[in-house]
């Protein structure tokens, strides 16, 4: 009656009316129960998310390959070689993320990971971090980038980061198959990449970097694309089958390369024994034996 006279009743729904009565101290126990039931029903109808504990339990029961029971430090599992794990190593180093590496040496190693349900797609790299088992190198990279705000400061910067990062995948693809090729085919394969793939992607990137006010890809802070560009160029420069004359045609990329080399975390890593050399025959043999 008080609410009606004050003009506060007509526009209220059932839940709002009960809430108003509760505030006024006029709700009886039965109405309080009805109010609680109505709130729960309303949440269900709106599809609201369950409490964090319920969500975690649901994830653990349905996605055992993603959610881990422990919160141990990050571990990167791959072969003792660069391959598809090396950009992840560079991101872990740049972000200062403590991690250890577990190197696959036999078929038993990868079969154990698969039987334990740790590999969602039965393949590595595997990054165990923050209570998760992450697979797919792109997912690992983007998780780290998102966590450390390295995907651009706005939508426009994010688009640039995405475009350059995607190009670095094509650049480093020139190197990935090299240790698995016959020795006589390695130099021609790399030379072909330097004549086609490298100009196609590094040319536009060089132009982009020449106009950067900070020296970084997106023009603002360091991003995922800066790290993966640096790693892909390192991959090419370390290739033993060709000279590095191709690098002279990209002055802005060279400046960017020196900028990244000057960053303490990456510099320390490159000078450490943790930095793996260009993949050789032994690496290729281990990978083949593990997957045979």
Backbone as CSV, one residue per row, in Angstrom:
resi,resn,N_x,N_y,N_z,CA_x,CA_y,CA_z,C_x,C_y,C_z
1,UNK,0.825,-1.198,0.000,0.000,0.000,0.000,0.866,1.257,0.000
2,UNK,1.950,1.214,0.803,2.865,2.364,0.848,3.457,2.610,-0.526
3,UNK,3.884,1.506,-1.193,4.489,1.630,-2.513,3.475,2.117,-3.536
4,UNK,2.236,1.609,-3.425,1.213,2.019,-4.383,0.934,3.508,-4.261
5,UNK,0.801,3.974,-3.022,0.523,5.395,-2.823,1.682,6.263,-3.293
6,UNK,2.907,5.720,-3.180,4.062,6.502,-3.620,4.293,6.425,-5.117
7,UNK,3.429,5.670,-5.809,3.573,5.563,-7.248,4.696,4.655,-7.694
8,UNK,5.169,3.763,-6.798,6.312,2.911,-7.119,5.908,1.496,-7.482
9,UNK,4.635,1.212,-7.512,4.185,-0.175,-7.672,3.829,-0.525,-9.110
10,UNK,3.239,0.406,-9.828,2.651,0.083,-11.118,3.642,-0.436,-12.137
11,UNK,4.885,0.110,-12.136,5.827,-0.288,-13.169,6.734,-1.427,-12.778
12,UNK,6.501,-2.050,-11.630,7.405,-3.093,-11.137,6.953,-4.473,-11.577
13,UNK,7.891,-5.339,-11.955,7.592,-6.729,-12.204,7.550,-7.475,-10.889
14,UNK,7.296,-8.773,-10.958,7.169,-9.575,-9.740,8.431,-9.536,-8.895
15,UNK,9.576,-9.749,-9.524,10.822,-9.782,-8.757,11.116,-8.426,-8.152
16,UNK,10.893,-7.365,-8.951,11.147,-6.024,-8.436,10.230,-5.696,-7.269
17,UNK,8.971,-6.136,-7.340,8.034,-5.884,-6.240,8.501,-6.572,-4.967
18,UNK,8.904,-7.853,-5.111,9.364,-8.577,-3.935,10.610,-7.932,-3.367
19,UNK,11.507,-7.453,-4.252,12.711,-6.787,-3.789,12.373,-5.517,-3.032
20,UNK,11.418,-4.768,-3.567,11.006,-3.536,-2.893,10.430,-3.838,-1.521
21,UNK,9.630,-4.923,-1.441,9.054,-5.305,-0.159,10.148,-5.748,0.814
22,UNK,11.122,-6.448,0.306,12.210,-6.895,1.181,12.956,-5.708,1.747
23,UNK,13.227,-4.698,0.893,13.898,-3.497,1.361,13.072,-2.802,2.423
24,UNK,11.737,-2.803,2.249,10.847,-2.153,3.203,10.669,-2.972,4.482
25,UNK,11.225,-4.190,4.520,11.114,-5.040,5.706,9.756,-5.668,5.847
26,UNK,9.016,-5.804,4.736,7.646,-6.296,4.814,7.497,-7.708,4.293
27,UNK,8.611,-8.364,3.871,8.496,-9.680,3.278,8.426,-10.753,4.357
28,UNK,7.473,-11.643,4.237,7.354,-12.778,5.134,8.300,-13.875,4.649
29,UNK,8.584,-14.865,5.491,9.476,-15.955,5.082,9.073,-16.595,3.772
30,UNK,7.774,-16.796,3.562,7.333,-17.452,2.332,7.644,-16.590,1.123
31,UNK,7.488,-15.267,1.306,7.787,-14.373,0.204,9.283,-14.332,-0.054
32,UNK,10.081,-14.405,1.029,11.523,-14.424,0.853,11.944,-15.641,0.035
33,UNK,11.322,-16.771,0.355,11.633,-17.986,-0.398,11.227,-17.834,-1.847
34,UNK,10.047,-17.226,-2.052,9.580,-17.013,-3.417,10.515,-16.098,-4.168
35,UNK,11.018,-15.072,-3.452,11.947,-14.127,-4.062,13.229,-14.848,-4.511
36,UNK,13.768,-15.694,-3.632,14.977,-16.432,-3.964,14.741,-17.355,-5.140
37,UNK,13.571,-18.027,-5.143,13.244,-18.925,-6.244,13.127,-18.163,-7.547
38,UNK,12.509,-16.975,-7.478,12.331,-16.180,-8.676,13.670,-15.734,-9.236
39,UNK,14.612,-15.344,-8.341,15.929,-14.929,-8.792,16.629,-16.083,-9.498
40,UNK,16.567,-17.277,-8.889,17.224,-18.440,-9.477,16.625,-18.770,-10.829
41,UNK,15.293,-18.697,-10.908,14.621,-18.980,-12.165,14.997,-17.952,-13.220
42,UNK,15.097,-16.699,-12.793,15.457,-15.638,-13.731,16.853,-15.835,-14.272
43,UNK,17.776,-16.230,-13.407,19.128,-16.498,-13.863,19.152,-17.635,-14.861
44,UNK,18.384,-18.659,-14.599,18.354,-19.797,-15.499,17.798,-19.397,-16.859
45,UNK,16.736,-18.593,-16.859,16.143,-18.169,-18.118,17.095,-17.290,-18.910
46,UNK,17.891,-16.489,-18.218,18.839,-15.619,-18.914,20.097,-16.366,-19.314
47,UNK,20.239,-17.630,-18.902,21.424,-18.397,-19.246,22.670,-17.884,-18.563
48,UNK,22.555,-17.388,-17.352,23.714,-16.844,-16.658,24.723,-17.936,-16.367
49,UNK,26.009,-17.530,-16.271,27.064,-18.493,-16.035,27.002,-19.038,-14.620
50,UNK,27.367,-20.313,-14.437,27.412,-20.876,-13.082,28.568,-20.291,-12.303
51,UNK,28.558,-20.467,-10.998,29.676,-19.977,-10.181,30.986,-20.587,-10.669
52,UNK,32.110,-19.915,-10.399,33.401,-20.415,-10.865,33.692,-21.846,-10.467
53,UNK,33.298,-22.229,-9.233,33.590,-23.597,-8.798,32.832,-24.596,-9.654
54,UNK,31.565,-24.274,-9.986,30.790,-25.177,-10.826,31.380,-25.256,-12.220
55,UNK,31.838,-24.110,-12.770,32.383,-24.078,-14.113,33.677,-24.899,-14.173
56,UNK,34.484,-24.785,-13.153,35.733,-25.537,-13.131,35.468,-27.033,-13.071
57,UNK,34.507,-27.423,-12.244,34.168,-28.837,-12.136,33.662,-29.366,-13.464
58,UNK,32.880,-28.555,-14.168,32.348,-28.971,-15.461,33.483,-29.136,-16.460
59,UNK,34.438,-28.215,-16.451,35.574,-28.318,-17.357,36.391,-29.559,-17.064
60,UNK,36.617,-29.823,-15.791,37.437,-30.964,-15.421,36.792,-32.280,-15.838
61,UNK,35.460,-32.335,-15.802,34.783,-33.576,-16.130,34.673,-33.786,-17.632
62,UNK,34.562,-32.676,-18.399,34.349,-32.809,-19.842,35.610,-32.599,-20.667
63,UNK,36.582,-31.867,-20.157,37.767,-31.541,-20.929,39.039,-31.911,-20.165
64,UNK,39.247,-33.189,-19.887,40.419,-33.587,-19.110,41.729,-33.290,-19.830
65,UNK,41.701,-33.146,-21.160,42.914,-32.873,-21.904,43.325,-31.414,-21.810
66,UNK,42.446,-30.550,-21.299,42.777,-29.138,-21.158,43.060,-28.779,-19.711
67,UNK,42.220,-29.182,-18.798,42.366,-28.768,-17.408,43.247,-29.742,-16.640
68,UNK,44.198,-29.217,-15.937,45.106,-30.015,-15.118,44.738,-29.877,-13.651
69,UNK,45.174,-30.842,-12.872,44.872,-30.791,-11.447,45.850,-29.894,-10.701
70,UNK,47.092,-29.793,-11.216,48.116,-29.036,-10.509,48.328,-27.662,-11.131
71,UNK,49.062,-26.823,-10.434,49.395,-25.496,-10.933,50.911,-25.359,-10.989
72,UNK,51.571,-26.359,-11.553,53.025,-26.377,-11.624,53.526,-25.329,-12.606
73,UNK,54.815,-24.975,-12.547,55.379,-24.002,-13.495,55.213,-24.486,-14.932
74,UNK,55.314,-23.559,-15.848,55.111,-23.899,-17.252,56.133,-24.936,-17.720
75,UNK,55.653,-25.863,-18.541,56.517,-26.868,-19.153,56.198,-26.946,-20.639
76,UNK,57.219,-26.865,-21.462,57.060,-26.979,-22.907,57.612,-28.322,-23.348
77,UNK,56.775,-29.120,-23.991,57.169,-30.451,-24.439,57.263,-30.486,-25.955
78,UNK,58.434,-30.877,-26.449,58.692,-30.960,-27.891,59.990,-31.732,-28.064
79,UNK,60.422,-31.891,-29.296,61.729,-32.486,-29.530,62.828,-31.459,-29.268
80,UNK,64.057,-31.913,-29.142,65.176,-30.999,-28.925,65.557,-30.354,-30.271
81,UNK,64.743,-29.439,-30.671,64.942,-28.744,-31.935,63.978,-27.577,-32.028
82,UNK,64.182,-26.739,-33.014,63.359,-25.531,-33.120,61.925,-25.869,-33.542
83,UNK,61.768,-26.345,-34.756,60.460,-26.766,-35.226,59.361,-25.759,-34.945
84,UNK,58.200,-26.264,-34.573,57.037,-25.404,-34.317,56.996,-24.888,-32.880
85,UNK,57.940,-25.315,-32.067,57.948,-24.871,-30.667,58.783,-23.623,-30.452
86,UNK,59.658,-23.293,-31.399,60.602,-22.213,-31.137,59.958,-20.839,-30.942
87,UNK,58.933,-20.467,-31.712,58.270,-19.194,-31.424,57.689,-19.143,-30.010
88,UNK,57.229,-20.291,-29.520,56.701,-20.347,-28.150,57.831,-20.089,-27.158
89,UNK,58.999,-20.659,-27.413,60.152,-20.412,-26.541,60.471,-18.919,-26.499
90,UNK,60.478,-18.294,-27.664,60.792,-16.869,-27.712,59.758,-16.044,-26.941
91,UNK,58.493,-16.430,-27.030,57.446,-15.711,-26.292,57.590,-15.932,-24.796
92,UNK,57.897,-17.140,-24.380,58.105,-17.409,-22.964,59.275,-16.592,-22.431
93,UNK,60.322,-16.489,-23.228,61.488,-15.718,-22.815,61.168,-14.228,-22.744
94,UNK,60.553,-13.707,-23.776,60.255,-12.269,-23.818,59.333,-11.856,-22.682
95,UNK,58.386,-12.692,-22.345,57.434,-12.359,-21.286,57.960,-12.669,-19.899
96,UNK,59.154,-13.246,-19.816,59.718,-13.567,-18.499,58.986,-14.681,-17.787
97,UNK,58.363,-15.574,-18.551,57.608,-16.674,-17.962,58.548,-17.820,-17.590
98,UNK,58.638,-18.179,-16.309,59.491,-19.314,-15.927,58.963,-20.611,-16.554
99,UNK,59.868,-21.378,-17.131,59.424,-22.635,-17.748,60.584,-23.610,-17.824
100,UNK,60.231,-24.861,-17.971,61.213,-25.909,-18.216,60.831,-26.602,-19.516
101,UNK,61.762,-27.355,-20.061,61.484,-28.085,-21.292,61.579,-29.578,-21.059
102,UNK,60.668,-30.288,-21.709,60.694,-31.745,-21.683,60.855,-32.207,-23.134
103,UNK,61.992,-32.841,-23.440,62.294,-33.223,-24.812,61.869,-34.664,-25.091
104,UNK,61.173,-34.847,-26.185,60.781,-36.179,-26.620,61.985,-36.885,-27.223
105,UNK,62.201,-38.122,-26.841,63.338,-38.884,-27.369,62.937,-40.230,-27.955
106,UNK,61.710,-40.671,-27.678,61.293,-41.982,-28.170,59.790,-41.997,-28.436
107,UNK,59.368,-43.037,-29.118,57.946,-43.202,-29.401,57.153,-43.374,-28.117
108,UNK,57.782,-43.995,-27.119,57.113,-44.198,-25.832,56.740,-42.870,-25.186
109,UNK,57.576,-41.868,-25.353,57.324,-40.558,-24.736,56.015,-39.951,-25.232
110,UNK,55.844,-39.937,-26.538,54.639,-39.298,-27.072,53.414,-40.181,-26.856
111,UNK,53.602,-41.501,-26.863,52.474,-42.397,-26.588,51.975,-42.220,-25.160
112,UNK,52.896,-41.951,-24.238,52.504,-41.724,-22.849,51.667,-40.453,-22.730
113,UNK,52.061,-39.396,-23.416,51.295,-38.160,-23.398,49.894,-38.380,-23.959
114,UNK,49.816,-39.157,-25.016,48.513,-39.430,-25.638,47.632,-40.269,-24.726
115,UNK,48.207,-41.304,-24.129,47.412,-42.177,-23.257,46.966,-41.455,-21.994
116,UNK,47.735,-40.460,-21.562,47.352,-39.674,-20.389,46.316,-38.606,-20.723
117,UNK,45.969,-38.481,-21.982,44.957,-37.512,-22.380,45.431,-36.080,-22.368
118,UNK,46.750,-35.852,-22.516,47.287,-34.497,-22.447,47.301,-33.795,-23.798
119,UNK,47.195,-34.570,-24.878,47.290,-33.990,-26.216,45.929,-34.019,-26.897
120,UNK,45.300,-32.894,-26.975,43.949,-32.815,-27.533,43.885,-33.365,-28.952
121,UNK,44.911,-33.097,-29.750,44.949,-33.584,-31.128,46.074,-34.598,-31.339
122,UNK,46.560,-35.157,-30.234,47.591,-36.194,-30.273,48.897,-35.727,-30.908
123,UNK,49.193,-34.438,-30.801,50.443,-33.931,-31.364,51.019,-32.831,-30.485
124,UNK,52.303,-32.587,-30.659,53.010,-31.543,-29.918,53.328,-30.406,-30.883
125,UNK,53.671,-29.217,-30.356,54.071,-28.904,-28.985,52.924,-28.912,-27.986
126,UNK,53.312,-29.171,-26.747,52.408,-29.121,-25.602,52.954,-28.094,-24.620
127,UNK,52.130,-27.124,-24.274,52.515,-26.123,-23.279,51.609,-26.281,-22.068
128,UNK,52.186,-26.704,-20.961,51.437,-26.844,-19.718,51.678,-25.594,-18.885
129,UNK,50.631,-24.805,-18.754,50.770,-23.498,-18.111,49.455,-23.084,-17.473
130,UNK,49.543,-22.458,-16.313,48.363,-21.933,-15.621,47.254,-22.970,-15.477
131,UNK,47.643,-24.215,-15.209,46.645,-25.255,-15.008,46.031,-25.790,-16.266
132,UNK,46.631,-25.518,-17.427,46.078,-25.989,-18.691,47.108,-26.763,-19.489
133,UNK,46.618,-27.657,-20.330,47.439,-28.365,-21.298,47.106,-27.801,-22.677
134,UNK,47.924,-26.884,-23.151,47.651,-26.228,-24.423,48.397,-26.919,-25.557
135,UNK,47.676,-27.221,-26.619,48.297,-27.736,-27.835,47.969,-26.790,-28.978
136,UNK,48.577,-27.051,-30.133,48.544,-26.171,-31.294,49.407,-24.940,-31.009
137,UNK,50.467,-24.793,-31.759,51.413,-23.712,-31.500,50.752,-22.342,-31.541
138,UNK,49.786,-22.159,-32.435,49.106,-20.871,-32.520,48.315,-20.576,-31.248
139,UNK,47.660,-21.583,-30.706,46.908,-21.397,-29.463,47.842,-21.034,-28.318
140,UNK,48.997,-21.689,-28.270,49.976,-21.388,-27.220,50.479,-19.956,-27.344
141,UNK,50.810,-19.541,-28.558,51.322,-18.197,-28.784,50.291,-17.140,-28.424
142,UNK,49.070,-17.350,-28.849,48.039,-16.346,-28.603,47.623,-16.302,-27.140
143,UNK,47.712,-17.421,-26.467,47.434,-17.398,-25.032,48.452,-16.514,-24.319
144,UNK,49.724,-16.711,-24.631,50.772,-15.901,-24.010,50.631,-14.435,-24.396
145,UNK,50.327,-14.181,-25.663,50.181,-12.801,-26.126,48.995,-12.113,-25.461
146,UNK,47.898,-12.832,-25.354,46.703,-12.258,-24.720,46.954,-11.999,-23.237
147,UNK,47.624,-12.923,-22.607,47.897,-12.794,-21.175,48.788,-11.593,-20.878
148,UNK,49.696,-11.281,-21.789,50.661,-10.202,-21.565,50.372,-8.964,-22.427
149,UNK,49.134,-8.861,-22.904,48.707,-7.679,-23.669,49.617,-7.390,-24.851
150,UNK,49.865,-8.420,-25.655,50.759,-8.286,-26.798,50.046,-8.526,-28.123
151,UNK,48.764,-8.168,-28.171,47.986,-8.326,-29.402,47.544,-6.985,-29.977
152,UNK,48.151,-5.895,-29.509,47.781,-4.573,-29.990,46.929,-3.842,-28.980
153,UNK,46.999,-2.506,-29.018,46.263,-1.684,-28.061,44.840,-1.359,-28.490
154,UNK,44.514,-1.603,-29.751,43.151,-1.391,-30.230,42.921,-2.307,-31.433
155,UNK,41.733,-2.221,-32.013,41.381,-3.126,-33.112,42.298,-2.942,-34.312
156,UNK,42.679,-1.700,-34.606,43.534,-1.430,-35.760,44.917,-2.040,-35.557
157,UNK,45.500,-1.833,-34.372,46.808,-2.417,-34.091,46.738,-3.939,-34.094
158,UNK,45.661,-4.485,-33.559,45.504,-5.944,-33.525,45.476,-6.521,-34.933
159,UNK,44.850,-5.802,-35.863,44.795,-6.270,-37.246,46.190,-6.315,-37.858
160,UNK,47.005,-5.292,-37.575,48.382,-5.271,-38.080,49.182,-6.418,-37.468
161,UNK,49.022,-6.617,-36.170,49.720,-7.707,-35.487,49.343,-9.046,-36.127
162,UNK,48.065,-9.251,-36.375,47.606,-10.507,-36.971,48.203,-10.719,-38.360
163,UNK,48.214,-9.669,-39.179,48.711,-9.806,-40.547,50.201,-10.121,-40.579
164,UNK,50.982,-9.421,-39.760,52.424,-9.652,-39.758,52.747,-11.004,-39.134
165,UNK,52.061,-11.322,-38.055,52.300,-12.623,-37.424,51.996,-13.757,-38.398
166,UNK,50.909,-13.659,-39.131,50.564,-14.701,-40.098,51.639,-14.825,-41.169
167,UNK,52.226,-13.698,-41.562,53.288,-13.726,-42.568,54.536,-14.424,-42.039
168,UNK,54.812,-14.269,-40.749,56.011,-14.907,-40.192,55.900,-16.430,-40.240
169,UNK,54.685,-16.946,-40.209,54.500,-18.392,-40.316,54.936,-18.878,-41.690
170,UNK,54.635,-18.076,-42.721,55.064,-18.431,-44.074,56.578,-18.302,-44.218
171,UNK,57.150,-17.296,-43.580,58.602,-17.081,-43.665,59.358,-18.254,-43.049
172,UNK,58.968,-18.643,-41.837,59.706,-19.714,-41.166,59.396,-21.078,-41.782
173,UNK,58.330,-21.150,-42.564,58.010,-22.413,-43.238,59.083,-22.787,-44.259
174,UNK,59.889,-21.801,-44.673,61.012,-22.100,-45.570,62.027,-23.018,-44.899
175,UNK,62.121,-22.921,-43.578,63.145,-23.671,-42.834,62.641,-24.989,-42.265
176,UNK,61.368,-25.091,-41.986,60.852,-26.255,-41.264,61.196,-27.607,-41.904
177,UNK,61.042,-27.758,-43.224,61.294,-29.097,-43.787,62.758,-29.398,-44.071
178,UNK,63.637,-28.416,-43.943,65.028,-28.564,-44.403,65.741,-29.793,-43.819
179,UNK,65.719,-30.028,-42.505,66.466,-31.182,-41.978,65.911,-32.534,-42.421
180,UNK,64.709,-32.544,-42.971,64.093,-33.798,-43.402,64.333,-34.081,-44.891
181,UNK,64.960,-33.136,-45.567,65.240,-33.288,-46.989,66.594,-33.938,-47.208
182,UNK,66.806,-34.577,-48.369,68.154,-35.032,-48.715,69.116,-33.843,-48.724
183,UNK,70.355,-34.070,-48.363,71.308,-32.971,-48.225,71.431,-32.138,-49.499
184,UNK,71.386,-32.801,-50.644,71.565,-32.074,-51.893,70.383,-31.168,-52.227
185,UNK,69.250,-31.369,-51.550,68.064,-30.561,-51.837,67.899,-29.382,-50.874
186,UNK,68.720,-29.327,-49.851,68.502,-28.319,-48.808,68.831,-26.908,-49.259
187,UNK,69.981,-26.713,-49.829,70.356,-25.379,-50.292,69.413,-24.868,-51.379
188,UNK,69.083,-25.671,-52.402,68.127,-25.183,-53.417,66.769,-24.817,-52.834
189,UNK,66.329,-25.575,-51.837,65.020,-25.284,-51.232,65.058,-23.945,-50.503
190,UNK,66.120,-23.687,-49.758,66.248,-22.415,-49.047,66.441,-21.254,-50.020
191,UNK,67.209,-21.469,-51.049,67.412,-20.417,-52.041,66.103,-20.058,-52.730
192,UNK,65.293,-21.058,-53.010,63.994,-20.805,-53.620,63.123,-19.955,-52.700
193,UNK,63.197,-20.242,-51.402,62.434,-19.446,-50.446,62.919,-18.013,-50.394
194,UNK,64.228,-17.824,-50.474,64.787,-16.474,-50.441,64.414,-15.684,-51.689
195,UNK,64.156,-16.385,-52.773,63.820,-15.708,-54.024,62.328,-15.453,-54.204
196,UNK,61.511,-16.152,-53.440,60.055,-16.025,-53.623,59.353,-15.616,-52.326
197,UNK,59.366,-16.508,-51.343,58.629,-16.268,-50.101,59.142,-15.051,-49.351
198,UNK,60.454,-14.923,-49.231,61.027,-13.831,-48.445,60.650,-12.462,-49.025
199,UNK,60.869,-12.224,-50.320,60.464,-10.917,-50.867,58.959,-10.649,-50.744
200,UNK,58.177,-11.691,-50.918,56.721,-11.519,-50.859,56.269,-10.982,-49.516
201,UNK,56.874,-11.463,-48.444,56.412,-11.084,-47.109,57.318,-10.051,-46.427
202,UNK,58.625,-10.212,-46.531,59.495,-9.271,-45.842,59.512,-7.898,-46.502
203,UNK,59.243,-7.833,-47.801,59.189,-6.542,-48.475,58.135,-5.616,-47.875
204,UNK,56.882,-6.049,-47.826,55.849,-5.217,-47.200,56.093,-4.958,-45.711
205,UNK,56.640,-5.947,-45.011,56.927,-5.752,-43.588,58.014,-4.704,-43.410
206,UNK,59.014,-4.723,-44.295,60.072,-3.720,-44.230,59.498,-2.320,-44.435
207,UNK,58.589,-2.196,-45.363,57.945,-0.900,-45.617,57.145,-0.461,-44.399
208,UNK,56.432,-1.394,-43.793,55.654,-1.093,-42.597,56.553,-0.609,-41.464
209,UNK,57.646,-1.308,-41.233,58.549,-0.957,-40.144,59.249,0.375,-40.381
210,UNK,59.479,0.707,-41.640,60.170,1.969,-41.937,59.349,3.174,-41.507
211,UNK,58.042,2.997,-41.357,57.190,4.093,-40.913,56.772,4.010,-39.461
212,UNK,57.326,3.039,-38.715,56.959,2.869,-37.310,57.653,3.911,-36.442
213,UNK,56.896,4.539,-35.573,57.467,5.561,-34.693,58.222,4.947,-33.522
214,UNK,57.965,3.691,-33.226,58.623,3.033,-32.087,59.603,1.952,-32.511
215,UNK,59.553,1.570,-33.771,60.384,0.469,-34.244,59.684,-0.867,-34.179
216,UNK,58.539,-0.918,-33.490,57.778,-2.158,-33.395,56.748,-2.240,-34.521
217,UNK,56.281,-3.443,-34.759,55.411,-3.722,-35.895,54.151,-2.868,-35.914
218,UNK,53.450,-2.811,-34.792,52.164,-2.119,-34.751,52.313,-0.635,-34.431
219,UNK,53.527,-0.164,-34.256,53.743,1.249,-33.986,53.592,1.648,-32.541
220,UNK,53.126,0.708,-31.703,52.979,0.998,-30.277,53.979,0.190,-29.477
221,UNK,53.460,-0.679,-28.609,54.329,-1.515,-27.791,54.722,-2.790,-28.532
222,UNK,55.637,-3.527,-27.943,56.037,-4.812,-28.510,54.841,-5.749,-28.557
223,UNK,54.765,-6.562,-29.592,53.612,-7.434,-29.785,54.057,-8.841,-30.154
224,UNK,53.087,-9.718,-30.252,53.346,-11.087,-30.700,54.065,-11.080,-32.039
225,UNK,53.639,-10.203,-32.949,54.232,-10.159,-34.288,55.707,-9.788,-34.243
226,UNK,56.094,-8.921,-33.323,57.508,-8.562,-33.196,58.339,-9.773,-32.802
227,UNK,57.833,-10.547,-31.872,58.570,-11.709,-31.382,58.665,-12.781,-32.461
228,UNK,57.557,-13.067,-33.143,57.594,-14.124,-34.160,58.340,-13.676,-35.412
229,UNK,58.323,-12.378,-35.730,59.140,-11.886,-36.838,60.620,-12.067,-36.505
230,UNK,60.992,-11.704,-35.299,62.374,-11.849,-34.858,62.811,-13.311,-34.912
231,UNK,61.966,-14.197,-34.427,62.305,-15.620,-34.409,62.442,-16.175,-35.824
232,UNK,61.552,-15.787,-36.720,61.614,-16.320,-38.084,62.859,-15.830,-38.815
233,UNK,63.248,-14.580,-38.590,64.474,-14.057,-39.198,65.698,-14.763,-38.616
234,UNK,65.696,-14.993,-37.308,66.787,-15.757,-36.683,66.899,-17.141,-37.310
235,UNK,65.771,-17.756,-37.559,65.731,-19.089,-38.151,66.442,-19.079,-39.508
236,UNK,66.114,-18.099,-40.335,66.729,-17.999,-41.656,68.216,-17.662,-41.579
237,UNK,68.561,-16.734,-40.704,69.957,-16.319,-40.589,70.857,-17.452,-40.093
238,UNK,70.285,-18.364,-39.330,71.069,-19.466,-38.778,71.161,-20.662,-39.724
239,UNK,70.445,-20.601,-40.851,70.469,-21.720,-41.792,71.878,-21.879,-42.376
240,UNK,72.457,-23.062,-42.283,73.850,-23.244,-42.714,74.047,-23.464,-44.210
241,UNK,72.984,-23.514,-44.964,73.112,-23.911,-46.366,73.111,-22.740,-47.353
242,UNK,72.907,-21.527,-46.866,72.879,-20.357,-47.728,73.599,-19.203,-47.040
243,UNK,73.957,-18.186,-47.828,74.531,-16.975,-47.249,73.402,-16.068,-46.792
244,UNK,73.767,-14.996,-46.101,72.752,-14.075,-45.583,72.653,-12.783,-46.395
245,UNK,73.057,-12.855,-47.655,72.996,-11.677,-48.511,71.567,-11.172,-48.687
246,UNK,70.603,-12.074,-48.607,69.202,-11.693,-48.791,68.760,-10.656,-47.760
247,UNK,69.426,-10.670,-46.594,69.020,-9.793,-45.492,69.321,-8.325,-45.782
248,UNK,70.272,-8.069,-46.665,70.666,-6.693,-46.954,69.566,-5.894,-47.641
249,UNK,68.615,-6.576,-48.225,67.551,-5.880,-48.946,66.425,-5.366,-48.071
250,UNK,66.553,-5.557,-46.755,65.466,-5.178,-45.852,66.026,-4.382,-44.675
251,UNK,66.387,-3.126,-44.913,67.052,-2.322,-43.864,66.201,-2.105,-42.622
252,UNK,64.911,-1.892,-42.797,64.055,-1.670,-41.620,63.909,-2.951,-40.807
253,UNK,63.864,-4.086,-41.476,63.795,-5.361,-40.766,65.100,-5.590,-39.996
254,UNK,66.232,-5.175,-40.576,67.520,-5.311,-39.890,67.546,-4.461,-38.620
255,UNK,66.999,-3.242,-38.716,66.934,-2.382,-37.529,66.039,-3.014,-36.471
256,UNK,64.911,-3.554,-36.911,63.996,-4.234,-35.986,64.690,-5.422,-35.332
257,UNK,65.472,-6.145,-36.115,66.185,-7.314,-35.605,67.148,-6.915,-34.489
258,UNK,67.873,-5.829,-34.697,68.799,-5.354,-33.677,68.063,-4.857,-32.436
259,UNK,66.907,-4.227,-32.663,66.080,-3.764,-31.545,65.658,-4.938,-30.674
260,UNK,65.227,-6.012,-31.301,64.779,-7.177,-30.550,65.955,-7.879,-29.866
261,UNK,67.097,-7.912,-30.532,68.277,-8.536,-29.936,68.750,-7.787,-28.699
262,UNK,68.414,-6.507,-28.625,68.856,-5.697,-27.488,67.978,-5.877,-26.253
263,UNK,66.858,-6.546,-26.396,65.973,-6.783,-25.257,66.601,-7.849,-24.363
264,UNK,66.689,-7.539,-23.092,67.491,-8.357,-22.183,67.082,-9.829,-22.168
265,UNK,65.766,-10.090,-22.065,65.343,-11.484,-21.953,65.759,-12.287,-23.190
266,UNK,65.523,-11.708,-24.365,65.850,-12.411,-25.600,67.360,-12.491,-25.796
267,UNK,68.052,-11.423,-25.448,69.506,-11.428,-25.572,70.131,-12.500,-24.699
268,UNK,69.674,-12.592,-23.465,70.194,-13.615,-22.549,69.916,-15.013,-23.077
269,UNK,68.727,-15.185,-23.643,68.363,-16.503,-24.170,69.250,-16.885,-25.352
270,UNK,69.460,-15.952,-26.274,70.254,-16.247,-27.463,71.693,-16.612,-27.115
271,UNK,72.192,-16.093,-26.008,73.574,-16.366,-25.608,73.688,-17.577,-24.681
272,UNK,72.557,-18.182,-24.343,72.572,-19.312,-23.419,72.606,-20.631,-24.178
273,UNK,72.898,-21.701,-23.445,72.897,-23.016,-24.078,71.481,-23.557,-24.247
274,UNK,70.495,-22.826,-23.772,69.103,-23.229,-23.962,68.614,-22.900,-25.364
275,UNK,69.312,-21.982,-26.027,68.941,-21.614,-27.390,69.423,-22.717,-28.332
276,UNK,68.501,-23.357,-29.014,68.833,-24.518,-29.829,69.333,-24.099,-31.213
277,UNK,70.269,-24.853,-31.768,70.809,-24.530,-33.089,69.826,-24.886,-34.204
278,UNK,70.199,-24.532,-35.424,69.385,-24.910,-36.574,69.268,-26.431,-36.589
279,UNK,68.075,-26.969,-36.795,67.876,-28.425,-36.714,68.766,-29.198,-37.685
280,UNK,69.322,-30.292,-37.181,70.257,-31.081,-37.972,69.719,-32.483,-38.227
281,UNK,70.583,-33.357,-38.715,70.173,-34.724,-39.034,69.734,-35.496,-37.798
282,UNK,70.405,-35.247,-36.677,70.057,-35.963,-35.444,68.635,-35.603,-35.000
283,UNK,68.301,-34.328,-35.110,66.939,-33.887,-34.776,65.925,-34.584,-35.670
284,UNK,66.181,-34.588,-36.968,65.255,-35.198,-37.916,65.085,-36.693,-37.635
285,UNK,66.182,-37.360,-37.308,66.118,-38.786,-37.019,65.285,-39.074,-35.780
286,UNK,65.441,-38.227,-34.750,64.659,-38.407,-33.516,63.179,-38.214,-33.769
287,UNK,62.838,-37.184,-34.534,61.429,-36.926,-34.853,60.829,-38.101,-35.617
288,UNK,61.555,-38.598,-36.605,61.048,-39.714,-37.409,60.870,-40.956,-36.554
289,UNK,61.833,-41.227,-35.686,61.739,-42.424,-34.842,60.586,-42.324,-33.861
290,UNK,60.351,-41.116,-33.355,59.275,-40.913,-32.394,57.894,-41.098,-33.029
291,UNK,57.763,-40.683,-34.274,56.469,-40.708,-34.947,56.254,-41.943,-35.808
292,UNK,57.270,-42.791,-35.938,57.145,-43.954,-36.807,56.147,-44.963,-36.240
